[in-house]
């Protein structure tokens, strides 16, 4: 109400005469309130100096410590068609148990005796390889025989050439002797003719000398013919030697060519045998792939492709399986700003979804329903959610994790850092500062001593 008059109402009316006024203007009321405010302020100040454990919280899920213990899907390496199921969802299987049977969908594999027929082809081609080896050995022996025969034939022809050369050498001597005899006979004949003209020799002597001259001329001509004939024998021997070398070179080359052809055919057949052996192994392995087997002990979670007669491609998921033996772990994600504060072996508290818990993140000693864990792996590359992945394993020194926990359930993690006063933590939170950075004295897992840096 506005004070628009000079009349003071509080001077004319006493408020203490009323019961409410008596309560309001009672001095004891002020003393109780002041005492309460003072005690509250003292408590707040004391609380501000209580220790508070800095922490890094994160959200994650339960997984397994070993990669081969995690849920997996089973694929087929070949395309096919489902023929028969041997399990149901939820069944327990052992390693090597048959899960389902499939059949081929490609026409080149429809033959039920494909492996057997390929084995017969391998035997036939192997026999061809043996035959080619025999042919190669026969041709090698033929080449050896031709070489030996050529050497003997060449030696024989060279002997003939040597004999012809020796004959012509003897004939050349005989021809030269006949020429000398002819000159002597000619000289004697000329002398007798001169003596006859002077009347000192008879005509009979002239006739005898003429006859002897003719005989020596005839003998010279005969020896010259023989000499020329023997020279022809040398030429013929040389021609025969060249012809023999050419003939045997042609025969040997042909035999060697046949041998190389046989070797080429042998190598080609051996390559075919190797290819058939590869096909045989592939067909045999492919026939084994017609039965989908359990890769390890576990439970059938879900048949991704069900029914009979459905077709699928190679690599397509058929059924999911959960291993029966596994070591639980928790994967959680932290902000990049908190990553330098975590190290291998650090202690972490874990709260599982669906598991009752009362959590005081700054006072882990009075928290209820959390379980101990330790850092076993820190991802080096950021995940798709913009955080870094941390893998946690159970802490052997703490309580065991609940047996009812299943892979895939959610989990909240609290990484415990340094103990600081509450006022410092409030100041840090208000200023959005990171927790105190510290480095362990020893990086080995399980070391609890910490040193401020």
ChimeraX attribute file (.defattr): number of C-alpha atoms within 10 A of each C-alpha:
attribute: neighborCount
match mode: 1-to-1
recipient: residues
	/A:1	3
	/A:2	4
	/A:3	7
	/A:4	6
	/A:5	7
	/A:6	6
	/A:7	9
	/A:8	9
	/A:9	9
	/A:10	8
	/A:11	8
	/A:12	8
	/A:13	9
	/A:14	10
	/A:15	14
	/A:16	13
	/A:17	9
	/A:18	9
	/A:19	9
	/A:20	11
	/A:21	12
	/A:22	12
	/A:23	12
	/A:24	13
	/A:25	12
	/A:26	12
	/A:27	10
	/A:28	11
	/A:29	11
	/A:30	12
	/A:31	11
	/A:32	11
	/A:33	11
	/A:34	12
	/A:35	11
	/A:36	12
	/A:37	12
	/A:38	12
	/A:39	12
	/A:40	12
	/A:41	12
	/A:42	12
	/A:43	11
	/A:44	12
	/A:45	13
	/A:46	11
	/A:47	14
	/A:48	16
	/A:49	13
	/A:50	13
	/A:51	17
	/A:52	21
	/A:53	18
	/A:54	22
	/A:55	22
	/A:56	19
	/A:57	19
	/A:58	19
	/A:59	16
	/A:60	21
	/A:61	19
	/A:62	22
	/A:63	25
	/A:64	21
	/A:65	20
	/A:66	11
	/A:67	10
	/A:68	11
	/A:69	18
	/A:70	19
	/A:71	19
	/A:72	16
	/A:73	16
	/A:74	19
	/A:75	17
	/A:76	20
	/A:77	14
	/A:78	19
	/A:79	19
	/A:80	21
	/A:81	18
	/A:82	21
	/A:83	17
	/A:84	16
	/A:85	16
	/A:86	11
	/A:87	15
	/A:88	13
	/A:89	13
	/A:90	13
	/A:91	12
	/A:92	17
	/A:93	21
	/A:94	15
	/A:95	11
	/A:96	12
	/A:97	17
	/A:98	16
	/A:99	18
	/A:100	18
	/A:101	17
	/A:102	23
	/A:103	20
	/A:104	19
	/A:105	15
	/A:106	10
	/A:107	7
	/A:108	8
	/A:109	15
	/A:110	11
	/A:111	11
	/A:112	9
	/A:113	10
	/A:114	17
	/A:115	20
	/A:116	14
	/A:117	13
	/A:118	17
	/A:119	17
	/A:120	13
	/A:121	17
	/A:122	21
	/A:123	14
	/A:124	13
	/A:125	20
	/A:126	18
	/A:127	13
	/A:128	17
	/A:129	22
	/A:130	15
	/A:131	14
	/A:132	21
	/A:133	18
	/A:134	13
	/A:135	17
	/A:136	21
	/A:137	14
	/A:138	14
	/A:139	21
	/A:140	17
	/A:141	13
	/A:142	17
	/A:143	19
	/A:144	14
	/A:145	13
	/A:146	17
	/A:147	16
	/A:148	12
	/A:149	13
	/A:150	19
	/A:151	15
	/A:152	12
	/A:153	17
	/A:154	19
	/A:155	13
	/A:156	13
	/A:157	20
	/A:158	16
	/A:159	13
	/A:160	19
	/A:161	21
	/A:162	14
	/A:163	16
	/A:164	21
	/A:165	18
	/A:166	14
	/A:167	18
	/A:168	21
	/A:169	15
	/A:170	13
	/A:171	21
	/A:172	18
	/A:173	14
	/A:174	18
	/A:175	21
	/A:176	15
	/A:177	14
	/A:178	21
	/A:179	19
	/A:180	14
	/A:181	19
	/A:182	21
	/A:183	15
	/A:184	14
	/A:185	21
	/A:186	19
	/A:187	14
	/A:188	17
	/A:189	21
	/A:190	15
	/A:191	15
	/A:192	23
	/A:193	21
	/A:194	14
	/A:195	16
	/A:196	16
	/A:197	12
	/A:198	9
	/A:199	10
	/A:200	11
	/A:201	15
	/A:202	13
	/A:203	15
	/A:204	11
	/A:205	15
	/A:206	20
	/A:207	14
	/A:208	13
	/A:209	21
	/A:210	19
	/A:211	14
	/A:212	18
	/A:213	21
	/A:214	15
	/A:215	15
	/A:216	21
	/A:217	19
	/A:218	14
	/A:219	18
	/A:220	21
	/A:221	15
	/A:222	14
	/A:223	21
	/A:224	19
	/A:225	14
	/A:226	18
	/A:227	21
	/A:228	15
	/A:229	15
	/A:230	21
	/A:231	18
	/A:232	14
	/A:233	19
	/A:234	21
	/A:235	15
	/A:236	16
	/A:237	21
	/A:238	16
	/A:239	14
	/A:240	18
	/A:241	20
	/A:242	13
	/A:243	13
	/A:244	17
	/A:245	16
	/A:246	12
	/A:247	13
	/A:248	18
	/A:249	15
	/A:250	12
	/A:251	17
	/A:252	20
	/A:253	13
	/A:254	14
	/A:255	21
	/A:256	17
	/A:257	13
	/A:258	16
	/A:259	22
	/A:260	15
	/A:261	14
	/A:262	21
	/A:263	17
	/A:264	13
	/A:265	16
	/A:266	22
	/A:267	15
	/A:268	13
	/A:269	19
	/A:270	18
	/A:271	13
	/A:272	17
	/A:273	20
	/A:274	15
	/A:275	13
	/A:276	19
	/A:277	16
	/A:278	12
	/A:279	17
	/A:280	20
	/A:281	15
	/A:282	13
	/A:283	17
	/A:284	14
	/A:285	12
	/A:286	16
	/A:287	16
	/A:288	11
	/A:289	17
	/A:290	21
	/A:291	18
	/A:292	22
	/A:293	19
	/A:294	19
	/A:295	16
	/A:296	18
	/A:297	17
	/A:298	21
	/A:299	20
	/A:300	21
	/A:301	19
	/A:302	16
	/A:303	18
	/A:304	13
	/A:305	14
	/A:306	13
	/A:307	12
	/A:308	12
	/A:309	13
	/A:310	12
	/A:311	16
	/A:312	19
	/A:313	14
	/A:314	11
	/A:315	12
	/A:316	16
	/A:317	16
	/A:318	18
	/A:319	21
	/A:320	17
	/A:321	25
	/A:322	21
	/A:323	20
	/A:324	15
	/A:325	11
	/A:326	18
	/A:327	13
	/A:328	20
	/A:329	22
	/A:330	28
	/A:331	25
	/A:332	24
	/A:333	24
	/A:334	21
	/A:335	16
	/A:336	12
	/A:337	12
	/A:338	16
	/A:339	17
	/A:340	11
	/A:341	19
	/A:342	22
	/A:343	19
	/A:344	18
	/A:345	22
	/A:346	22
	/A:347	23
	/A:348	24
	/A:349	24
	/A:350	26
	/A:351	21
	/A:352	22
	/A:353	14
	/A:354	10
	/A:355	12
	/A:356	11
	/A:357	14
	/A:358	11
	/A:359	18
	/A:360	12
	/A:361	20
	/A:362	21
	/A:363	14
	/A:364	16
	/A:365	9
	/A:366	10
	/A:367	15
	/A:368	13
	/A:369	13
	/A:370	22
	/A:371	20
	/A:372	21
	/A:373	28
	/A:374	24
	/A:375	24
	/A:376	17
	/A:377	16
	/A:378	17
	/A:379	13
	/A:380	9
	/A:381	10
	/A:382	14
	/A:383	11
	/A:384	7
	/A:385	9
	/A:386	12
	/A:387	19
	/A:388	20
	/A:389	22
	/A:390	22
	/A:391	22
	/A:392	30
	/A:393	22
	/A:394	24
	/A:395	19
	/A:396	11
	/A:397	9
	/A:398	10
	/A:399	12
	/A:400	12
	/A:401	18
	/A:402	10
	/A:403	7
	/A:404	7
	/A:405	15
	/A:406	13
	/A:407	18
	/A:408	15
	/A:409	14
	/A:410	19
	/A:411	19
	/A:412	20
	/A:413	28
	/A:414	24
	/A:415	22
	/A:416	20
	/A:417	22
	/A:418	17
	/A:419	16
	/A:420	17
	/A:421	15
	/A:422	20
	/A:423	16
	/A:424	14
	/A:425	21
	/A:426	12
	/A:427	11
	/A:428	14
	/A:429	12
	/A:430	9
	/A:431	9
	/A:432	9
	/A:433	11
	/A:434	13
	/A:435	18
	/A:436	16
	/A:437	14
	/A:438	15
	/A:439	15
	/A:440	18
	/A:441	12
	/A:442	13
	/A:443	13
	/A:444	12
	/A:445	14
	/A:446	15
	/A:447	14
	/A:448	13
	/A:449	9
	/A:450	13
	/A:451	11
	/A:452	10
	/A:453	8
